Amino acid sequence: MDRFLGFVKKEFFHIFRDRRTMIILFGIPIIQLMLFGTVITNEIKDARIAIYDQSKDEVTQEITTKLMSSGYFLLDQNLESTADIEAIFKQGKVKEVLVFGRDFSRKLQREGKADVQIIADASDPNLGKMLATYTTGIINDYIFKQMGNLHLPMQIEPEVRMVYNEGLKSVYMFVPGIMAMILMLISAMMTSISITREKELGTMEILLVSPLRPSQIILGKVTPYLVLSFINALVILGIGHFVFGVPIKGSWGLLLGESILFILMALSLGIMISSLAKTQMVAMFISVIALMLPTILLSGFIFSIENMPLPLQIVSNIMPPKWFIIILRNIMLKGVGMAYVWKETLVLLGMTAFFVVVAVKKFKVRLE
């Protein structure tokens, strides 16, 4: 029994000395719990909205104040006409527009009825539906509490309209997200594992002493994944468009060009991971922890970034899939051109350049 206890004690010490094992045992569960606990939420917080107030009377001002003081909304700007609505939605920051009709207060007090239009960006259908529900609830609460002293039955009938996804189909949200996740995993993870395998098996030395230059070796390793990932992108877009009916309102050329840019970025990330990892297991571990979970949780694929705590919103900015998903949704659902996605494109270009520079500095021509 003493020998067995001694053996168990030895195993505990062995585990405690291994930093990677400790990270897997305790670090990953804590990180997952914190991420899921803060990311998965049905609450809205600081959603940006715009208001077109044609009446500008006391009642509409009080309703606006009540909306802003709820903690759910932030007023991005006041619009001057309905012509500004489409343009502000295409910019991507504003998620809802509230339109008050003319003579709002007078109609409400004399006729007991007034109209307001709620226009929500349903490219993220869950967020669009929640925004409309919250707004309707706050307006009705105002009527019951603030205007209950009037004898006429007060009624505001919000007309809810969802743009870019009138049917609130979840597939409109999932196709861009799945495309980003698949391209990231295939391009980055498979590239990193493929190159690390050569190093681990010792065949990289054979390749390095061949007539091929190191740059040619790397290009030769990643070119098949570039081609296969691009084919995957075409397949995903084809199935999404022709089978599930996801619209592609923008330019196919721009969409495919952005897809190639994202694939190149993911390939460069895979090369960087392979230059840092010495074994396939380490490369796979880094890829899964650094790519898969953040792509699902922090890219806006499933959960709205605007509803996350501020620290996670900041962290999400370094997640490449976030920017690619924004580009996909804007081109596919909103039909925008480069004028509306140039910032996200520059971010992906900058990330690609950064990963390439780090990989080049870390890559060793001769293995130690």
BELGIPE-V5893 format. One record per residue. N is the residue number from 1. SS is DSSP state (2 for helix, 1 for strand, 0 for the rest). PSI is psi in whole degrees, 0 to 359 (999 if undefined). OMEGA is omega in radians with two decimals (* if undefined). Layout:
n:N ss:SS psi:PSI omega:OMEGA
n:N ss:SS psi:PSI omega:OMEGA
//
This chain:
n:1 ss:0 psi:320 omega:3.13
n:2 ss:2 psi:321 omega:3.11
n:3 ss:2 psi:318 omega:3.14
n:4 ss:2 psi:315 omega:3.13
n:5 ss:2 psi:322 omega:3.08
n:6 ss:2 psi:321 omega:3.11
n:7 ss:2 psi:317 omega:3.11
n:8 ss:2 psi:318 omega:3.12
n:9 ss:2 psi:318 omega:3.11
n:10 ss:2 psi:320 omega:3.13
n:11 ss:2 psi:321 omega:3.07
n:12 ss:2 psi:313 omega:3.13
n:13 ss:2 psi:322 omega:3.14
n:14 ss:2 psi:318 omega:3.12
n:15 ss:2 psi:316 omega:-3.09
n:16 ss:2 psi:332 omega:3.13
n:17 ss:2 psi:338 omega:-3.10
n:18 ss:0 psi:108 omega:-3.07
n:19 ss:2 psi:321 omega:-3.11
n:20 ss:2 psi:321 omega:3.11
n:21 ss:2 psi:320 omega:3.13
n:22 ss:2 psi:323 omega:3.11
n:23 ss:2 psi:317 omega:3.14
n:24 ss:2 psi:319 omega:-3.07
n:25 ss:2 psi:319 omega:-3.01
n:26 ss:2 psi:324 omega:-3.08
n:27 ss:2 psi:310 omega:-3.09
n:28 ss:2 psi:314 omega:3.10
n:29 ss:2 psi:321 omega:-3.14
n:30 ss:2 psi:316 omega:3.14
n:31 ss:2 psi:317 omega:3.13
n:32 ss:2 psi:318 omega:3.14
n:33 ss:2 psi:316 omega:3.14
n:34 ss:2 psi:318 omega:-3.13
n:35 ss:2 psi:309 omega:-3.11
n:36 ss:2 psi:324 omega:-3.12
n:37 ss:2 psi:331 omega:-3.11
n:38 ss:2 psi:332 omega:-3.09
n:39 ss:2 psi:316 omega:-3.08
n:40 ss:0 psi:104 omega:-3.14
n:41 ss:0 psi:147 omega:3.09
n:42 ss:0 psi:9 omega:-3.11
n:43 ss:0 psi:151 omega:3.08
n:44 ss:0 psi:140 omega:3.13
n:45 ss:0 psi:124 omega:3.04
n:46 ss:0 psi:44 omega:3.05
n:47 ss:1 psi:133 omega:-3.10
n:48 ss:1 psi:129 omega:3.11
n:49 ss:1 psi:161 omega:3.05
n:50 ss:1 psi:153 omega:-3.08
n:51 ss:1 psi:131 omega:2.99
n:52 ss:1 psi:100 omega:-3.06
n:53 ss:1 psi:104 omega:3.13
n:54 ss:0 psi:344 omega:-3.10
n:55 ss:0 psi:312 omega:-3.13
n:56 ss:0 psi:46 omega:3.10
n:57 ss:0 psi:187 omega:-3.05
n:58 ss:2 psi:320 omega:-3.08
n:59 ss:2 psi:313 omega:-3.14
n:60 ss:2 psi:325 omega:3.09
n:61 ss:2 psi:321 omega:3.12
n:62 ss:2 psi:321 omega:3.09
n:63 ss:2 psi:318 omega:3.10
n:64 ss:2 psi:316 omega:3.12
n:65 ss:2 psi:319 omega:3.13
n:66 ss:2 psi:321 omega:3.09
n:67 ss:2 psi:315 omega:-3.08
n:68 ss:2 psi:328 omega:-3.11
n:69 ss:2 psi:354 omega:-3.12
n:70 ss:0 psi:338 omega:-3.08
n:71 ss:0 psi:354 omega:-3.13
n:72 ss:0 psi:335 omega:-2.98
n:73 ss:1 psi:153 omega:2.97
n:74 ss:1 psi:132 omega:-3.14
n:75 ss:1 psi:113 omega:3.14
n:76 ss:1 psi:313 omega:3.10
n:77 ss:1 psi:161 omega:3.02
n:78 ss:1 psi:128 omega:-3.09
n:79 ss:0 psi:155 omega:-3.13
n:80 ss:0 psi:339 omega:3.13
n:81 ss:0 psi:166 omega:3.12
n:82 ss:0 psi:342 omega:3.13
n:83 ss:2 psi:340 omega:-3.12
n:84 ss:2 psi:349 omega:-3.01
n:85 ss:2 psi:310 omega:-3.11
n:86 ss:2 psi:319 omega:-3.12
n:87 ss:2 psi:321 omega:-3.10
n:88 ss:2 psi:328 omega:3.06
n:89 ss:2 psi:321 omega:-3.13
n:90 ss:2 psi:335 omega:3.09
n:91 ss:2 psi:335 omega:2.97
n:92 ss:0 psi:344 omega:-3.09
n:93 ss:0 psi:317 omega:-3.10
n:94 ss:0 psi:130 omega:-3.11
n:95 ss:0 psi:347 omega:-3.12
n:96 ss:1 psi:145 omega:3.06
n:97 ss:1 psi:132 omega:3.13
n:98 ss:1 psi:126 omega:-3.10
n:99 ss:1 psi:113 omega:3.06
n:100 ss:1 psi:135 omega:3.12
n:101 ss:0 psi:172 omega:3.13
n:102 ss:0 psi:150 omega:3.11
n:103 ss:0 psi:45 omega:-3.04
n:104 ss:2 psi:308 omega:-3.09
n:105 ss:2 psi:317 omega:-3.11
n:106 ss:2 psi:316 omega:3.12
n:107 ss:2 psi:322 omega:-3.11
n:108 ss:2 psi:321 omega:-3.08
n:109 ss:2 psi:326 omega:-3.11
n:110 ss:2 psi:319 omega:-3.07
n:111 ss:0 psi:347 omega:-3.12
n:112 ss:0 psi:17 omega:-3.06
n:113 ss:1 psi:137 omega:3.09
n:114 ss:1 psi:156 omega:-3.07
n:115 ss:1 psi:143 omega:3.02
n:116 ss:1 psi:141 omega:-3.11
n:117 ss:1 psi:130 omega:3.09
n:118 ss:1 psi:116 omega:3.14
n:119 ss:1 psi:117 omega:-3.07
n:120 ss:1 psi:145 omega:3.05
n:121 ss:1 psi:108 omega:-3.07
n:122 ss:0 psi:20 omega:3.00
n:123 ss:0 psi:331 omega:2.86
n:124 ss:0 psi:95 omega:-2.98
n:125 ss:2 psi:324 omega:-3.14
n:126 ss:2 psi:315 omega:3.14
n:127 ss:2 psi:317 omega:-3.14
n:128 ss:2 psi:318 omega:-3.14
n:129 ss:2 psi:319 omega:3.13
n:130 ss:2 psi:320 omega:3.12
n:131 ss:2 psi:314 omega:-3.14
n:132 ss:2 psi:320 omega:3.14
n:133 ss:2 psi:314 omega:3.13
n:134 ss:2 psi:315 omega:-3.11
n:135 ss:2 psi:315 omega:3.12
n:136 ss:2 psi:317 omega:3.14
n:137 ss:2 psi:318 omega:-3.13
n:138 ss:2 psi:320 omega:3.12
n:139 ss:2 psi:316 omega:3.12
n:140 ss:2 psi:323 omega:3.11
n:141 ss:2 psi:323 omega:3.10
n:142 ss:2 psi:316 omega:-3.12
n:143 ss:2 psi:314 omega:-3.08
n:144 ss:2 psi:321 omega:-3.02
n:145 ss:2 psi:321 omega:-3.01
n:146 ss:2 psi:332 omega:-3.03
n:147 ss:0 psi:24 omega:3.14
n:148 ss:0 psi:345 omega:-3.12
n:149 ss:0 psi:348 omega:3.11
n:150 ss:0 psi:148 omega:-3.06
n:151 ss:0 psi:327 omega:-3.14
n:152 ss:0 psi:143 omega:3.05
n:153 ss:0 psi:116 omega:-3.10
n:154 ss:0 psi:138 omega:-3.13
n:155 ss:1 psi:126 omega:3.01
n:156 ss:1 psi:124 omega:-3.10
n:157 ss:1 psi:96 omega:3.11
n:158 ss:1 psi:129 omega:3.03
n:159 ss:1 psi:109 omega:-3.06
n:160 ss:1 psi:130 omega:3.12
n:161 ss:1 psi:129 omega:3.12
n:162 ss:1 psi:124 omega:3.13
n:163 ss:1 psi:149 omega:3.11
n:164 ss:0 psi:349 omega:3.10
n:165 ss:0 psi:69 omega:-3.02
n:166 ss:0 psi:329 omega:3.13
n:167 ss:0 psi:0 omega:-3.12
n:168 ss:0 psi:43 omega:3.14
n:169 ss:0 psi:125 omega:-3.11
n:170 ss:0 psi:337 omega:-3.13
n:171 ss:2 psi:333 omega:3.08
n:172 ss:2 psi:330 omega:3.13
n:173 ss:2 psi:324 omega:-3.01
n:174 ss:2 psi:326 omega:-3.09
n:175 ss:2 psi:309 omega:3.08
n:176 ss:2 psi:321 omega:-3.13
n:177 ss:2 psi:316 omega:3.12
n:178 ss:2 psi:322 omega:3.12
n:179 ss:2 psi:316 omega:3.12
n:180 ss:2 psi:317 omega:-3.10
n:181 ss:2 psi:315 omega:-3.12
n:182 ss:2 psi:314 omega:-3.14
n:183 ss:2 psi:322 omega:3.13
n:184 ss:2 psi:313 omega:-3.08
n:185 ss:2 psi:314 omega:-3.11
n:186 ss:2 psi:312 omega:-3.04
n:187 ss:2 psi:311 omega:-3.04
n:188 ss:2 psi:308 omega:-3.05
n:189 ss:2 psi:314 omega:-3.10
n:190 ss:2 psi:324 omega:3.10
n:191 ss:2 psi:314 omega:-3.13
n:192 ss:2 psi:318 omega:3.14
n:193 ss:2 psi:320 omega:-3.12
n:194 ss:2 psi:314 omega:-3.13
n:195 ss:2 psi:320 omega:-3.14
n:196 ss:2 psi:327 omega:3.10
n:197 ss:2 psi:318 omega:3.12
n:198 ss:2 psi:320 omega:3.12
n:199 ss:2 psi:318 omega:-3.09
n:200 ss:2 psi:322 omega:-3.13
n:201 ss:2 psi:351 omega:-3.14
n:202 ss:0 psi:3 omega:-3.14
n:203 ss:2 psi:347 omega:3.10
n:204 ss:2 psi:325 omega:3.11
n:205 ss:2 psi:322 omega:3.11
n:206 ss:2 psi:319 omega:3.13
n:207 ss:2 psi:323 omega:-3.08
n:208 ss:2 psi:333 omega:3.12
n:209 ss:0 psi:1 omega:3.08
n:210 ss:0 psi:170 omega:3.13
n:211 ss:0 psi:345 omega:-3.13
n:212 ss:0 psi:140 omega:3.06
n:213 ss:0 psi:158 omega:3.13
n:214 ss:2 psi:320 omega:3.13
n:215 ss:2 psi:323 omega:3.11
n:216 ss:2 psi:325 omega:3.11
n:217 ss:2 psi:313 omega:-3.14
n:218 ss:2 psi:315 omega:3.13
n:219 ss:2 psi:321 omega:3.12
n:220 ss:2 psi:327 omega:3.14
n:221 ss:2 psi:325 omega:-3.02
n:222 ss:2 psi:340 omega:-3.09
n:223 ss:2 psi:315 omega:3.10
n:224 ss:2 psi:322 omega:3.14
n:225 ss:2 psi:329 omega:3.05
n:226 ss:2 psi:313 omega:-3.13
n:227 ss:2 psi:313 omega:-3.10
n:228 ss:2 psi:322 omega:3.12
n:229 ss:2 psi:322 omega:3.12
n:230 ss:2 psi:320 omega:3.07
n:231 ss:2 psi:318 omega:3.09
n:232 ss:2 psi:319 omega:3.12
n:233 ss:2 psi:317 omega:3.11
n:234 ss:2 psi:318 omega:3.14
n:235 ss:2 psi:315 omega:-3.13
n:236 ss:2 psi:315 omega:3.13
n:237 ss:2 psi:319 omega:3.14
n:238 ss:2 psi:314 omega:3.13
n:239 ss:2 psi:317 omega:-3.13
n:240 ss:2 psi:320 omega:-3.07
n:241 ss:2 psi:311 omega:-3.00
n:242 ss:2 psi:333 omega:-3.13
n:243 ss:2 psi:311 omega:-3.07
n:244 ss:0 psi:355 omega:3.05
n:245 ss:0 psi:21 omega:3.09
n:246 ss:0 psi:124 omega:-3.08
n:247 ss:0 psi:152 omega:2.97
n:248 ss:0 psi:88 omega:-3.03
n:249 ss:0 psi:336 omega:-3.10
n:250 ss:0 psi:192 omega:-3.09
n:251 ss:0 psi:129 omega:3.05
n:252 ss:2 psi:321 omega:-3.14
n:253 ss:2 psi:314 omega:3.10
n:254 ss:2 psi:319 omega:-3.14
n:255 ss:2 psi:315 omega:3.13
n:256 ss:2 psi:324 omega:3.09
n:257 ss:2 psi:317 omega:3.09
n:258 ss:2 psi:325 omega:3.11
n:259 ss:2 psi:318 omega:3.10
n:260 ss:2 psi:319 omega:3.10
n:261 ss:2 psi:316 omega:-3.14
n:262 ss:2 psi:321 omega:3.10
n:263 ss:2 psi:316 omega:3.11
n:264 ss:2 psi:320 omega:3.10
n:265 ss:2 psi:315 omega:-3.14
n:266 ss:2 psi:322 omega:3.09
n:267 ss:2 psi:317 omega:3.12
n:268 ss:2 psi:325 omega:3.06
n:269 ss:2 psi:319 omega:3.09
n:270 ss:2 psi:320 omega:3.10
n:271 ss:2 psi:319 omega:3.13
n:272 ss:2 psi:317 omega:3.11
n:273 ss:2 psi:319 omega:-3.14
n:274 ss:2 psi:331 omega:3.12
n:275 ss:2 psi:339 omega:3.14
n:276 ss:2 psi:329 omega:-3.06
n:277 ss:0 psi:144 omega:3.13
n:278 ss:0 psi:338 omega:-3.12
n:279 ss:0 psi:161 omega:3.11
n:280 ss:2 psi:324 omega:-3.12
n:281 ss:2 psi:317 omega:3.12
n:282 ss:2 psi:318 omega:3.12
n:283 ss:2 psi:317 omega:3.12
n:284 ss:2 psi:321 omega:3.13
n:285 ss:2 psi:312 omega:3.12
n:286 ss:2 psi:318 omega:-3.10
n:287 ss:2 psi:315 omega:-3.10
n:288 ss:2 psi:315 omega:-3.09
n:289 ss:2 psi:318 omega:-3.04
n:290 ss:2 psi:344 omega:-3.05
n:291 ss:2 psi:306 omega:-2.97
n:292 ss:2 psi:302 omega:-3.10
n:293 ss:2 psi:313 omega:3.11
n:294 ss:2 psi:325 omega:3.13
n:295 ss:2 psi:321 omega:-3.12
n:296 ss:2 psi:319 omega:-2.96
n:297 ss:2 psi:323 omega:-2.93
n:298 ss:0 psi:12 omega:-3.09
n:299 ss:0 psi:356 omega:-3.03
n:300 ss:0 psi:8 omega:3.13
n:301 ss:0 psi:308 omega:-3.10
n:302 ss:0 psi:316 omega:-3.05
n:303 ss:0 psi:136 omega:-3.10
n:304 ss:0 psi:129 omega:-3.13
n:305 ss:2 psi:326 omega:-3.11
n:306 ss:2 psi:335 omega:-3.13
n:307 ss:2 psi:356 omega:-3.11
n:308 ss:0 psi:158 omega:3.02
n:309 ss:0 psi:153 omega:-3.07
n:310 ss:2 psi:317 omega:3.12
n:311 ss:2 psi:320 omega:3.14
n:312 ss:2 psi:328 omega:3.06
n:313 ss:2 psi:321 omega:3.11
n:314 ss:2 psi:316 omega:3.14
n:315 ss:2 psi:324 omega:-3.11
n:316 ss:2 psi:338 omega:-3.12
n:317 ss:0 psi:340 omega:3.12
n:318 ss:0 psi:7 omega:3.11
n:319 ss:0 psi:109 omega:-3.10
n:320 ss:2 psi:321 omega:-3.12
n:321 ss:2 psi:331 omega:3.13
n:322 ss:2 psi:312 omega:-3.07
n:323 ss:2 psi:325 omega:3.13
n:324 ss:2 psi:321 omega:3.12
n:325 ss:2 psi:320 omega:3.08
n:326 ss:2 psi:316 omega:3.12
n:327 ss:2 psi:313 omega:-3.12
n:328 ss:2 psi:312 omega:-3.11
n:329 ss:2 psi:322 omega:3.14
n:330 ss:2 psi:316 omega:-3.11
n:331 ss:2 psi:315 omega:-3.04
n:332 ss:2 psi:313 omega:-3.00
n:333 ss:2 psi:325 omega:-3.07
n:334 ss:2 psi:346 omega:3.09
n:335 ss:0 psi:30 omega:-3.10
n:336 ss:0 psi:166 omega:3.08
n:337 ss:0 psi:193 omega:-3.10
n:338 ss:2 psi:333 omega:-3.13
n:339 ss:2 psi:336 omega:-3.11
n:340 ss:2 psi:350 omega:-3.10
n:341 ss:2 psi:13 omega:-3.08
n:342 ss:2 psi:328 omega:3.13
n:343 ss:2 psi:314 omega:3.12
n:344 ss:2 psi:325 omega:3.11
n:345 ss:2 psi:318 omega:3.10
n:346 ss:2 psi:323 omega:3.10
n:347 ss:2 psi:314 omega:3.13
n:348 ss:2 psi:320 omega:3.09
n:349 ss:2 psi:317 omega:3.12
n:350 ss:2 psi:319 omega:3.11
n:351 ss:2 psi:319 omega:3.11
n:352 ss:2 psi:313 omega:3.14
n:353 ss:2 psi:319 omega:-3.13
n:354 ss:2 psi:313 omega:-3.12
n:355 ss:2 psi:321 omega:3.13
n:356 ss:2 psi:316 omega:-3.13
n:357 ss:2 psi:314 omega:3.14
n:358 ss:2 psi:318 omega:-3.12
n:359 ss:2 psi:318 omega:-3.14
n:360 ss:2 psi:319 omega:-3.13
n:361 ss:2 psi:325 omega:-3.08
n:362 ss:2 psi:338 omega:-3.08
n:363 ss:0 psi:130 omega:-3.14
n:364 ss:0 psi:125 omega:-3.14
n:365 ss:0 psi:321 omega:3.09
n:366 ss:0 psi:128 omega:-3.11
n:367 ss:0 psi:141 omega:3.13
n:368 ss:0 psi:999 omega:*
//
